């Protein structure tokens, strides 16, 4: 069985960020042939611990992320970029720590001006810096869109459907040998 990890960088829980990331995970699991075990990591629950060296709970979360086949990295846009909490967590990885992990950068933005900036220019390169691949591209949604669960789910289903062949390749048995 393959693993799909949802990593929410929102410093608050519950959040629209986490709800959207989980909805994306559900859209993916509903459409791929391979069974996926979904695991959720809420960085809000770790809080300042991500800054403390040697914390077992942070190390366990980082190990779960690094061993995933598919990773959704979700963040609200703060000052045109990802959250500091997410950055602090990802700073715990070396340049090849996430090699073999297919990641989806997901940002929730209040302004259309921040969608591409935060997703493609900030978050996607950060994931590459720690070794993750982003074959699906980044996904940026407006805050108003994710507030309506029905509209959000429809957008997510369309996004996944447009990439279904890629999801099939990533979840194929030979990918993670």
C-alpha positions in Angstrom: 0.0 0.0 0.0 1.2 3.5 -0.8 1.2 6.4 1.5 -0.2 9.9 1.0 0.8 12.4 3.7 -1.0 15.7 4.2 1.3 18.2 5.8 -0.6 21.3 6.9 1.5 24.4 7.6 -1.3 26.5 9.0 -0.4 27.6 12.5 -4.1 27.2 13.5 -6.3 24.2 13.6 -8.9 23.6 12.4 -8.3 25.5 9.3 -9.5 25.9 5.7 -6.0 25.0 4.7 -6.2 21.5 6.3 -9.8 21.0 5.1 -8.8 21.7 1.6 -5.7 19.5 1.7 -7.8 16.6 3.1 -10.4 17.2 0.4 -7.6 17.0 -2.2 -6.4 13.7 -0.6 -9.9 12.4 -0.8 -10.2 13.4 -4.5 -6.9 11.6 -5.2 -7.8 8.4 -3.3 -11.2 8.2 -5.0 -9.6 8.3 -8.4 -6.4 6.2 -8.3 -6.4 2.5 -8.7 -3.8 1.8 -6.0 -4.9 1.9 -2.4 -3.5 4.9 -0.5 -3.0 5.1 3.2 -3.7 8.8 4.2 -1.8 10.3 7.1 -2.3 13.9 8.3 0.4 16.0 10.0 -0.9 19.3 11.5 2.1 21.5 12.2 -0.1 23.6 14.5 -0.1 20.7 16.9 3.7 20.7 17.0 3.9 24.5 17.2 7.2 25.8 18.6 8.6 22.3 18.9 9.7 22.4 15.3 12.4 24.8 16.5 13.7 22.5 19.2 16.5 20.2 18.1 16.1 16.5 18.9 12.3 16.5 19.5 11.0 13.0 19.0 7.6 14.1 17.9 9.0 16.4 15.2 11.5 13.7 14.1 8.6 11.2 13.8 6.6 13.7 11.7 9.6 14.4 9.5 10.2 10.6 9.0 6.5 10.1 8.0 6.8 12.9 5.4 10.1 11.5 4.1 8.7 7.9 3.7 5.6 9.0 1.9 5.0 8.2 -1.8 2.8 11.2 -2.3 2.8 14.4 -0.2 0.4 17.3 -0.1 2.1 20.4 1.4 -0.5 22.9 2.2 -0.2 26.5 3.5 -2.1 29.6 3.7 -0.4 32.6 2.1 1.2 34.9 4.7 2.9 38.1 3.4 3.0 36.6 -0.1 4.6 33.3 0.8 4.3 30.1 3.0 4.1 30.2 6.8 7.1 30.4 9.0 6.0 27.2 10.8 6.1 25.3 7.5 9.5 26.8 6.6 10.9 25.9 10.1 9.6 22.3 9.7 11.1 21.9 6.2 14.4 23.4 7.3 14.9 20.1 9.2 15.6 18.3 5.9 18.8 18.1 3.9 19.0 18.6 0.2 18.0 15.0 -0.7 15.9 14.1 2.3 12.7 13.9 0.3 14.2 12.2 -2.8 11.6 9.9 -4.3 8.6 11.8 -2.8 6.1 13.3 -5.2 4.8 16.5 -3.7 1.9 18.8 -4.4 2.4 22.3 -3.2 -1.0 23.7 -2.2 -1.6 27.3 -1.3 -4.7 29.1 -0.1 -4.5 32.8 -0.9 -6.8 35.7 -0.1 -5.6 37.6 -3.2 -5.3 36.4 -6.8 -2.0 38.3 -7.0 -0.5 35.9 -4.4 -1.5 32.5 -6.0 1.2 32.1 -8.5 3.8 33.9 -6.4 3.3 31.7 -3.3 2.8 28.4 -5.1 5.2 28.4 -8.0 7.8 30.9 -7.0 8.1 30.2 -3.3 6.7 26.8 -2.2 7.5 24.7 -5.2 11.3 25.6 -5.2 11.4 25.0 -1.5 10.2 21.5 -2.0 12.8 20.9 -4.7 15.5 22.2 -2.4 14.8 19.3 0.0 14.7 16.8 -2.8 11.0 16.4 -3.5 9.6 16.3 -7.0 6.6 18.2 -8.1 5.3 16.4 -11.2 1.8 17.6 -10.8 2.6 21.3 -10.6 1.4 23.6 -7.8 -2.2 24.2 -6.9 -3.3 27.6 -5.7 -6.9 28.4 -4.6 -8.5 31.5 -3.4 -9.8 31.7 0.1 -13.3 32.5 -1.0 -13.3 29.4 -3.2 -12.4 27.0 -0.5 -15.0 28.4 1.9 -17.7 26.7 -0.3 -17.0 23.0 0.2 -19.0 22.0 -2.9 -17.2 24.5 -5.2 -13.9 23.5 -3.7 -14.5 19.8 -4.2 -15.5 20.3 -7.8 -12.3 22.3 -8.5 -10.2 19.7 -6.8 -11.8 16.8 -8.7 -11.2 18.6 -12.0 -7.6 19.3 -11.0 -7.0 15.6 -10.1 -8.8 14.3 -13.2 -6.5 16.5 -15.5 -3.5 14.7 -13.9 -4.9 11.2 -13.5 -2.2 9.6 -15.7 0.5 11.2 -13.5 -1.1 10.0 -10.3 -1.3 6.5 -11.8 2.4 6.5 -12.5 3.3 7.8 -9.1 1.2 5.2 -7.3 2.4 2.3 -9.5 4.2 -0.4 -7.6 7.5 0.0 -9.4 7.8 3.7 -8.5 9.0 3.0 -4.9 11.2 -0.1 -5.1 
